[in-house]
Amino acid sequence: MLDADFLDKGRLRSILNCLSDGNFHSGEELGTLLGVSRAAVWKQLQKLEQLGIHVASVKGKGYSIAGGLDLLDVDILKEDLSVIGQNDWCQLNVVPFLDSTNTFLMQLPTAHAAICLAEVQTAGRGRRGRHWHSPFAQNIYLSIGWGFEGGAAALEGLSLATGVAVVRALERLGFSGISLKWPNDVLYEQKKLAGILIEMSGDPSGSCQVVVGVGLNVNMSLSVAPEIGQPWTDLSLIAQVLGIVHPGRNILAAMLIDELVQLLKSYSNTGFVAYKPEWEARNAHKGLSVELVSPVSCVSGVVLGVNPQGALRLQTAEGEQLFYGGEISLRTAS
């Protein structure tokens, strides 16, 4: 765990900004940057290893991070964010190190129009409490807080609509062939590309705060592959397949925020119905035989689509049945 002194004084960000260019920097240069002796530089660099960042050391040349780092930058984000440029009420938090961007916003007194991005999460999570792998500066870990009236009923289908917003953002940047898995995954060729986690606090039937979290694989290291229990892909691989230029994490984050804020601003009025046709067009399991697994049952059937509230329509041996989110996992039937 990185100590508070290292984080609070901004040393982490300073040294990462310096080494992010992928070039070698001498111990003397880094010592001046950090305000420490050359002898203390190595000790500081060791802390980066705890974030999974390998720093190469070559005698006579200094230190470098091979390939550099694509770090998030508040100023660059604001240049590309139409929602921030036009609405300065948005709180934009970009931090290097967090347990969870969702947790960060859930702990604020009010999270309305609050945005949080992190370079790394130590306790990132997905649905059903699953761990979300969050290597440093490789992916997008984004959460947006919003206030709603009408409680849970006003939020029906929000996770599905969020998936549509994610696809819209990616398509604006030239990505195609992206599909959606009920109720909260974004796929490419049946491999997981992104996940969505929505959490609510406040009155379940009245005024409430919602945090929409999105984890998007951008440049996932193969070293974490053994830790992920399902097929996955990332935008770097997809960009190669499609023959398009990889946009970088700042532009990706800006496009996601733009689409998600537009969604959240209008959702109370439109509901999921406005997003249903787009979701259906990208339904990764339309017409396929699947199994819906919950802690107490397993139901088999063929996916028909979703209803206006975002419930899954499944043709079973007993006829058509509706299933809502929660502790349900959808799997392609073997």
N, C-alpha and C positions, 0 to 999 in steps of 0.2 A: 504494500500500500504506500502511495506517495504521501510524504509528510506534509502537514498544513503549511509549514514555513516555505517549502519549495513552491507550493501552489499559490499562496497568498501574495508572495512578492513578485509573481509574474515570471519567475525564472523559467518555468516550463515553457511558456509561450515564447519567450525570447530565444531560448536555445533552439526550439523547434523551427521558429521562423528563419533562423540563421541556417540551419542544416537542411531545411526543406528544399533547397535548390539542388541537392544531390552532389554538390562540390565539396572538396576538402577544405576544412577550416582549421587553422592551427590552434593549439592549446592556448597560446598567448591571446589570440583573437577572442576565443570563447571566454577566457578568464576575464578579459576587459569587459566583454558583454555582460557577464554575470556578476561582475564586481567581486570576483574571488581570485585566489592565487591559481597559478597553473596546476599546482599540486592538487587543488580541490576540484578541478574540472572533471577528472576521471570519475570521482565519486558522484558528481552530479549526473554525468552521462549514464552511470550504472542505473539510475532511477528510470531512465527511458526503457531499459530492458524489461522493467516491470510492466510496461505498456505494450510489450511485444514488438518494440522498435529496435532493430539491430543497428548499432553504430559501429562502423568499421574504423579501425585504427591502423594507420600506416606511418611508420617512423619517417620523419622528415617531411611528411605531407599533412598530417593531422587527422581529423575525424570527418566522417561523412556518412550519410544515409543513402545507400545505393538506390538509385532511381528517384530520390527525393520524396517529398510528400505533397499531396494536393490538399493543403489546409483550407479550412473555411475562413472567410474573411468578412467581417461585418460590413465594411465599406463597399466591397465588391457586391455583396448580397443586396445592399440597398440600391445600388445602381441598376440592378436587374429586377428589382421588386416593384411592380406597379402598385401593389396594395400598400406597401410601406411609403412609397413616394407620394401617394395621394392621401394617405391616412396615417398621420404621425401618432395616432393613439395606439397603434400596435406596439407592444413591448417585444423587442427582438433580443433574445438572450443567446449568445454563442459562447459556450464554455468548453474548455479542453477535456474536462474530466468529471463525470457524473455517475451516480449509481444508475439512474434512469431518468430520461427526459420527461416521461409521464409523471413519475414521482415528484420531480422538481416542480412541475406546474400544479399538481394536486395539492402541494403543501403551501402554495401561495394563498394569501387572504382572498384574493379574487384573481381568477385566471382568464377573465374575458379578454379576448384579443391579445393573449400572450403567446409568444412563440419561443420555443426552446430547441436549439441544436447542440449536439455534443460531438466531440471528436471520438470519444470512447465512452461506453457504458460498462460499469462493473457488475451491474445487476439488471441488465436489459431483460425484458420478458415479453412473451407473446401470450396468446390465448391459453387458458387452462393452466396458467402459471409456468408454462414452459420457458426455459432459458433461451434468450435471443443472443446469439453470438455477435459480439460488437467489437471487432478489432479496430485499433486506432487508425483514424484518418483513411479508412478504406471504403466505408459505406456512408449512407445517410441515416442518422438517428434523429428524427424530427417529431416534435409534439406541438400541438396547437390547442389552446384552451378557449372555450366559448361558453357564454351564458345562454340558457334556453328557458322559455316558459312552457308549461304543459308537461313537464316531467318526461318519464320514459316513453309515454305514448307519442310524444312529438319527435322522438328519436328513432322510430321504427324504420329499419332499412338503412340507417346511417352508415353502417360499416360497408354495405354494398355500394352505396353512393360514393363513399370515400375511395373505394377501388376504382370506380369510374373516373374520379378526379385524378387519381394517380396515372391511369392510362392516358387521359387527356394530356397531362403534363409531358409524359414520355413521347407521345405522338407529335407534340409540338416541336420536339427536338429530333425528330426523324426516326424514332423507333417504331417498328410495326410488328404485327404478329403477337401482341401481348393479349393474354386471356385472363379471365377471372374465375376463381374457385370459391364457391359458396362456403362460409359467409364472409371471409376476410383475407383471402390470399390473392396475390397477383402472380401469374405464371407465364413462362415462355417455354413452349414445347413440353408442357406438363412438368416443368421444373420450377421450383419456387424462386421467385425473383424478389418479392416483397411481402411483408405481413402487416396487418393493421390491428391495433388494439385500442378499443374505446372504453374509457372509464368515466363513471358519473359520480358526482357527490351532490348533496343537497336534498331537496324534497322530491321523492320519486313521482309525485303527482302534481308538482308545482314548479317553482323556480329552482333550477339546478345548474351546476357547472359540469361541462363535459370536456374531457381531454381526449383528443384524437391523436394517436401515436402511429407513425409510419416508420418501419425499418426497411430500407431499400438496399439491396446488394449492388454495389457499384464496382468494386475492384477487390473481391474477396480473395484472400490468400489461400492457396491450395493447402497450406499447412493446417488449416482449421477443418478441412474436409472430413477427417475421421470423426470429428466431434459433432457433426450435423447428421441427424438421423433420417434424412430424406433427400431426394434428388434436388439440387439447387443449381442456379446459374447466376450470373451477374451481368451488368450492362457492358462491361469491357468485352466479355465474350460475345454478347449479342451484337455489339457495334462491329466487331470483326466479321461476324457472319453476314451482317447487312451491308457491310462496306461503307459505313458512315463514320464521321469524326466523333470521337468521344467528347462530350461537351464539358466535362469537369464537374466537380462536386458543387461548386458555388452556383453555377447556372442551373444544375439539377435541383438544388435546394430552392432556388428562387422560383423556378417553374412550379414545383410542388406546392410551395407556400401560396403562390398566386391562385392556383386552382382550388386548393383547400379552403382558403379564406373566402373565395367566391361561393363555394359550396355552403360553407357555414353561415354566411350572411343571408342566403336566400332559403335555407332548408326549412325554416319554420313555415314559410309560405308555400313552398313547392312539394315538400316531402319526397319520398322515394319515387313517386310516380313519374316525376320529371326525368329520372335517371334510369328507369326500368328498361326502356328500349335499348339503350346503350349497354346496359349490363347483360341483357339477354343476347345481344349480338356477339358478346365476348365470353359467353358461358362456356367454360372449358369442358363441362361434363354433360352438355345438352344431348339427350338421347342415349347416354351411356348407362350401363348397369353399375350401380354403386352400393356401398354399404354405409349406413349411418350408425356410428358407434357412440354410445353414451356409457356412463358408468354402470347402467343397469340393463341395457339392451343393445341389440344389433338388428337393424331393419334393412332389408334388401329391396331394391327396386330400380326403376329407370327414371332418370332425371327428366322432368317435363319442362322445368323452368322455375320462375319465382312468381309470387302473387304481388299485388300492389303494395303490400306492406314489407316485402322482402323475404317472406317465408318460402322455404324450398318446397316445390311441388314434386312429389315422388309418387310414381305409379307402382303400387305394391300388389301383392297377390290379393289383398283385401280391397283394392281400389285406390283411388288417388288420396294421398294423405299430405297434410301440411306440417312442416317442421320449422321451428324458429331456432335462433342462435342459442348460445349458452354452452353447456358441456356436451356438445355434439361434434364429432369428427367425421368428415366425409372422406371415404376411400373408394378408389376404383375397385370393383368386384374382381376377384381373382378367377 
